[in-house]
């Protein structure tokens, strides 16, 4: 049995064991890959590397599907990629926004601090 057929059989086995719709499996797979990458990389918050690893594995999965079926199924492929990447992308975006907001607040706080008397005397 070749690699492509073995891969497809493994995916079918996972889907049968999970007993849930394929779109939901894509959502779970995306989060498992993303969180696993973060755990492996040791990052505390959203990691671009984890997002890139997730999208790379999702694209590789879709390429394997294309090789197995003999042609692209663009409607299915696009839905699968969106479902796989939605929550990892949202986690990364929220993390980036929180980092930006924290830095922005720290900058505003620093500007609002009154200058010391010594700094005022020498200016």
C-alpha positions in Angstrom: 0.0 0.0 0.0 1.4 3.4 -0.9 1.9 6.4 1.4 -1.0 8.4 0.0 -3.5 5.5 0.4 -2.2 4.7 3.9 -2.5 8.4 4.9 -6.1 8.4 3.7 -6.9 5.2 5.5 -5.5 6.6 8.8 -7.6 9.8 8.4 -10.7 7.7 7.8 -9.9 5.6 10.9 -9.5 8.7 13.0 -12.8 10.1 11.7 -14.6 6.8 12.4 -13.2 6.6 15.9 -14.0 10.3 16.7 -17.6 9.8 15.4 -18.1 13.5 14.5 -18.6 15.4 11.3 -15.4 16.0 9.2 -15.7 19.8 9.5 -15.6 19.6 13.3 -12.6 17.3 13.0 -10.8 20.1 11.1 -11.6 22.6 13.9 -10.2 20.2 16.5 -7.2 19.2 14.4 -6.3 22.9 14.0 -6.4 23.6 17.7 -4.5 20.3 18.6 -1.7 21.2 16.2 -1.6 24.9 17.3 -1.6 24.1 21.1 0.8 21.2 20.6 3.2 23.5 18.8 2.9 26.1 21.5 3.6 23.5 24.1 6.6 22.1 22.2 8.0 25.5 21.5 7.4 26.7 25.1 5.6 29.9 24.2 3.2 31.4 26.7 0.9 33.2 24.3 0.0 33.3 20.7 2.9 32.2 18.5 3.3 33.0 14.9 5.5 29.9 14.5 2.6 27.8 15.8 0.2 29.4 13.4 2.6 28.8 10.5 3.1 25.2 11.5 -0.6 24.7 11.7 -1.2 26.2 8.2 1.7 24.2 6.8 0.2 20.9 8.1 -3.3 21.9 6.9 -2.0 22.6 3.4 0.0 19.3 3.4 -3.2 17.5 4.4 -5.1 19.1 1.5 -2.3 18.2 -0.9 -2.5 14.5 0.3 -6.3 14.7 -0.3 -5.7 16.1 -3.8 -3.2 13.3 -4.6 -5.6 10.6 -3.3 -8.6 11.9 -5.2 -6.7 12.9 -8.4 -8.0 16.5 -8.5 -8.5 19.5 -6.4 -11.9 19.8 -4.8 -11.7 23.6 -4.3 -14.9 24.1 -2.4 -14.0 21.3 0.1 -10.3 22.4 0.3 -11.1 26.0 1.0 -13.7 25.1 3.7 -11.3 22.7 5.3 -8.5 25.3 5.4 -10.8 28.0 6.9 -12.1 25.6 9.5 -8.6 24.4 10.5 -7.1 27.8 10.7 -10.0 29.9 12.3 -9.4 29.4 16.0 -5.5 29.2 15.9 -5.6 32.5 13.9 -8.1 34.1 16.4 -5.9 33.0 19.4 -2.9 34.5 17.7 -4.8 37.7 16.9 -6.1 38.2 20.4 -2.7 37.6 21.8 -1.1 40.2 19.5 -3.9 42.7 20.3 -3.4 42.2 24.0 0.4 42.7 23.7 -0.2 45.9 21.7 -2.7 47.2 24.2 -0.4 46.5 27.1 2.5 48.3 25.4 0.2 51.2 24.4 -1.1 51.5 28.0 2.4 51.4 29.4 3.5 54.1 27.0 0.5 56.3 28.0 1.1 55.7 31.7 4.8 56.7 31.3 3.8 59.9 29.6 1.3 60.7 32.4 3.8 60.4 35.2 4.8 63.7 36.8 8.4 64.6 36.4 10.5 64.5 39.5 11.6 67.8 41.2 15.2 67.1 40.2 14.3 66.7 36.6 12.3 69.9 36.7 15.2 71.8 38.3 17.7 70.8 35.6 15.4 71.5 32.6 
